Amino acid sequence: MKNIADVVIIGGGISGCSTAYNLAKKGVKNIVVIEKNYICSGSTGRCGAGVRMQWGTEMNCKIAKQSIEFYEHANEILEYDRDVDFKQSGYLLIADTDKEIEQFKKNIEVQHACGIPSKMLTLEEAREIVPYLNTSILKGAAFCEKDGFLNPFHTTDAFYKAAKRLGVEFNTFTEATGIRVEKGRVTGVETNKGFISTNIVVNAANAYSKNLCNMVNLDIPVYSERHQILVTEPVEPMQGPMVMAFGLNLYVQQSPEGSFIMGRGDVNEPRDLRITSSWHFIEEMAKTIDMVLPPISKLRVIRQWAGLYNMTPDKQPIYDKSEEVEGFYIAVGFSGHGFMFGPITGIVMSEMILGEKPTIDVSMLNLNRFKTGKLLLEPSVV
Amino acid sequence: MDENTIICRCSDVTLKEVRELISEGYVTFDEIKRITRIGMGPCQGKTCGQLVMREIANATGQNIKDVKFQTNRPPVVGVKLGLIAEEGRR
């Protein structure tokens, strides 16, 4: 491991790998990524493998749209020797209350202003897309054909390999144990494998980002919340899009290899960073699936797992640098959509670090927004 | 052994692919799993797990006892969602 670096990125998920790749592409030498487990072991590798543009805030819409446009060409841009498996078969959002329909309409206005091709659907139109959808309990739906499935492992691997080819050093099973600050400036990172001297640290640790901020006495308003997923045995293709419901607390899609992946969150989760599996989840999930998409309940669950959403008060990420500690950058608080935003995260963080003109103005997503109390809340998160 | 031997029957992964990944630096079960889907299929690693761990042990000089398997997750065998729902509604 290098003991001196120009930039140290903490976190080997999509955000860290994408930031490393973008910095290296812009010519930064001596970039070191440290990851306490292995690449893609945290939130990225535990996500539901879906990407969507159908958001409710302008920032989330813009970041998602440009990220998805990147993902459409990710194999070529990153010169990946495997396949990121991007299947744009859409996201069908379903609503079981009139209030949600109103929200969908408001969201679609924001989406259209950003050039996102989403639309409201009648229940008949929704059934044309997913014939076994139990529309008797629903009020309406929204659809965007550009949304879809994306393999988080291969996508992160693609960024990782591209960054590595550009000379980035990755240290797995290497945990940051401290961040050294002298006279208000970052001077290095202490790890379980030794000290790395650096003036720039990027906190890309998402679920564990608060602990890292605490190391430099920076208090950020995030917490991590366990979300769980289960996967079924693989079957022949039967469902095109991801079906997602906010009120019913559900997302479910069929992956390209045939298994169904479905997940949900629980706001009553203890905030203790646990990633164990619970029976409560599998039972509630089974009941919901049985009600909403009955034929899927004939399938066998083969595994369940959990991961952490790093939540912010407005459910939008934080892209910023610390005002108090020079050289400490943060890309955290993705609130369950860090994988989707990966390409843009890398671009905006690399531009911020190098003082370049931003591709997308993400200044609204600064840390100070929580102090003013004027937050634009993202309404559409499962 | 023939390198085209399939050692993951759920996801059709060959011994050759596993060996190549190990030589590229993917030296834990979880890393190989994330790239190839080994251990994610209906057998949940019950068939392929030992074979992959033996390959890792041989290539890295570790004792197979020290090679970490993936986290075992519930359920132990596949269970129909409908049955779980039915039980949950009782």
Interface residues (C-beta under 8 A of the other chain):
Chain A: N37 Y38 I39 C40 S41 G45 R82 F153 H154 D157 V231 T232 E233 P234 E257 S277 W279 I282 E283 E284 M285 A286 K287 I289 D290 I296 S297 K298 L299 R300 V301 I302 R303 Q304 W305
Chain B: S11 T28 D30 E31 R34 I35 R37 M40 G41 P42 Q44 T71 R73 P74 P75 G78 V79 K80 L81 G82 I84 A85 E87 G88 R89
